Amino acid sequence: MRRIVKILAVLAVALFILSLSRDTLLFYARVAKLYTQEPDSKIAMPLQDVSKKAVADTWHAPRGTGRLHEGQDIFAPRGTPILSATSGLVYRIGENNLGGQTVSVIGSGGRVYYYAHLDSYAAGLEVGDRVSTRTVLGYVGTTGNAQGTPPHLHFGVYTLKGAINPLPLLTDRPAPVLTKNKPKESRANEP
Ligand SMILES: [Zn+2]
């Protein structure tokens, strides 16, 4: 009887380790696949109602001593949902001094898209989650060194060689489509 319990315990531990490593392996397999793909030449504006024209180009603007701005700031009211600019995988969720609450997504070509100063994270968002351009990552805020400034999203794009300017890649999101039921008359004309 004791032996059976022991065997069951060992089996349970083995299954637990297997399930963990399977998730980890799956994550690395997906990251590896992303690396083999061409990086996106166009990415979606992370805030639905902000147009590209509204973004004042602050790429490489001086920030304090010897630091350049490695991204773009996109201003919007606190709490505005931040949508992923690309499809990909959630790579990191965490806090740092400059960025405050941040989410990083790895996309095609192994590029990392960095969203910073978040007021809060999207509920249930986890590292390893697959995202699309319709996935909410979090909400606009002023965490990190954005405290005391108008709420904005700091958006950065990193290649293996370092940061690149996100602005030329950004494209406006189409206005949300309001779907209506097709009137019956229009169907009569269809073949
Ligand atoms: Zn910034």
Boltz pocket constraint, residues with backbone or C-beta under 6 A from the ligand:
constraints:
  - pocket:
      binder: B
      contacts: [[A, 69], [A, 71], [A, 72], [A, 73], [A, 153], [A, 154], [A, 155]]
      max_distance: 6.0
